[in-house]
Amino acid sequence: MDRQATFLLALSLLIAAAAFVSASGWILFVWDRRADRAAGTAAGTSHATTHSTTHAHHEVHEER
């Protein structure tokens, strides 16, 4: 295998891996949002209230 073929193979594998990781991330993101919305409707609260309470930044609550 010459240099150009090796480079193209490595580049195509890198692109395939990046596409796989990107797709996996979007799938997990969508699942998390659906679970968050389902938890909000099951508890009888709106999505905005559920979102603000479950995704609070912990750095804000630290005491000095």
C-alpha positions in Angstrom: 0.0 0.0 0.0 1.5 3.3 -1.0 1.5 6.5 1.1 -1.5 8.1 -0.6 -3.7 5.0 -0.1 -2.6 4.7 3.5 -3.4 8.4 4.1 -6.8 8.1 2.5 -7.6 5.0 4.5 -6.6 6.7 7.8 -8.6 9.8 6.8 -11.7 7.8 6.0 -11.5 5.8 9.2 -11.1 9.1 11.1 -14.2 10.6 9.4 -16.2 7.4 10.1 -15.2 7.4 13.8 -16.1 11.1 14.1 -19.5 10.5 12.4 -20.2 7.5 14.8 -19.3 9.6 17.9 -21.4 12.5 16.7 -24.4 10.3 16.0 -24.1 8.6 19.3 -23.9 12.0 21.1 -27.0 13.2 19.4 -28.9 10.0 20.2 -28.0 10.3 23.9 -28.9 14.0 23.9 -32.3 13.3 22.4 -33.0 10.4 24.8 -32.0 12.7 27.8 -34.4 15.4 26.6 -37.2 13.0 26.1 -36.7 11.5 29.6 -36.5 15.0 31.1 -39.8 15.9 29.4 -41.5 12.6 30.4 -40.4 13.2 34.1 -41.8 16.7 33.9 -45.2 15.6 32.6 -45.4 12.7 35.0 -44.9 15.0 37.9 -47.4 17.5 36.6 -45.0 20.3 36.1 -44.0 22.1 33.0 -40.8 21.4 31.1 -39.3 24.8 32.0 -39.7 24.1 35.7 -38.3 20.6 35.4 -35.4 21.8 33.2 -34.4 24.5 35.7 -34.4 22.2 38.7 -32.7 19.2 37.2 -30.0 21.0 35.3 -28.9 23.5 38.0 -25.2 24.4 37.9 -23.6 23.0 41.0 -20.9 25.7 41.0 -23.5 28.3 41.9 -24.5 26.5 45.0 -21.1 26.2 46.5 -20.4 28.1 49.7 -17.1 29.8 50.4 
